[in-house]
């Protein structure tokens, strides 16, 4: 499940990213890429971004 599935705004996604910052600091590159992909996916679902 996308960790950002409940986000309703960019602010919600930023808040979640901040909460995960410590984990991200310790994460490997694969986990960081997965987190970024999930955030981008949710932003697209919310119609707030268009990533190609």
C-alpha positions as CSV (number, residue, x, y, z in Angstrom):
1,X,0.0,0.0,0.0
2,X,1.2,3.5,-0.8
3,X,2.3,5.2,2.4
4,X,0.7,8.4,1.1
5,X,-2.7,6.8,0.3
6,X,-4.5,8.9,2.9
7,X,-2.9,12.2,2.0
8,X,-5.4,14.8,0.8
9,X,-2.9,17.6,0.0
10,X,0.7,18.4,-0.8
11,X,1.0,19.5,2.9
12,X,-0.1,16.0,4.1
13,X,2.6,14.4,1.9
14,X,5.3,16.9,3.1
15,X,4.2,16.1,6.7
16,X,4.6,12.4,6.1
17,X,8.0,12.9,4.4
18,X,9.1,14.9,7.4
19,X,7.9,12.2,9.8
20,X,9.8,9.6,7.8
21,X,13.0,11.7,7.6
22,X,14.9,9.7,10.2
23,X,14.0,6.4,8.4
24,X,15.0,8.0,5.1
25,X,18.4,9.0,6.5
26,X,19.1,5.4,7.4
27,X,17.4,3.9,4.3
28,X,19.2,2.5,1.3
29,X,18.9,4.1,-2.1
30,X,16.2,1.6,-3.1
31,X,14.0,2.5,-0.2
32,X,14.5,6.2,-0.9
33,X,13.5,5.7,-4.5
34,X,10.4,3.8,-3.4
35,X,9.3,6.5,-1.0
36,X,9.8,9.1,-3.8
37,X,7.8,7.0,-6.2
38,X,4.9,6.6,-3.8
39,X,4.8,10.4,-3.1
40,X,4.8,11.2,-6.8
41,X,2.1,8.6,-7.4
42,X,-0.2,10.2,-4.8
43,X,0.5,13.7,-6.1
44,X,-0.6,12.6,-9.5
45,X,-3.7,10.9,-8.1
46,X,-4.6,14.2,-6.3
47,X,-4.1,16.0,-9.7
48,X,-1.4,18.2,-8.2
49,X,1.5,17.1,-10.4
50,X,2.3,15.6,-13.7
51,X,5.5,13.4,-13.5
52,X,6.6,11.5,-16.5
